[in-house]
């Protein structure tokens, strides 16, 4: 069930951001890929309650700090980028219809 939900979140983020899922999971540091990865981490942890360690493992990261960096970057990107905020809102809307939270 966990991996199905994580893959679903990844699919929605990939669709909205137009970044292939394998690139989001990669170690690429290109700005658009980092944005998509931060969106994935934000929704997985803050909306669906996954633990940072679970997300780090899913992303094949050896250190939790990379996941925590994504959370910090998400907050920064949200406050500074209109396009990032629009993607975030669209992902939230789509995820809410597919995987409603209680």
PyMOL commands that set and color helices and strands:
alter all, ss='L'
color gray80, all
select helices_A, chain A and resi 2-17+21-25+31-47+52-58+64-80+82-98
alter helices_A, ss='H'
color red, helices_A
deselect
rebuild
show_as cartoon
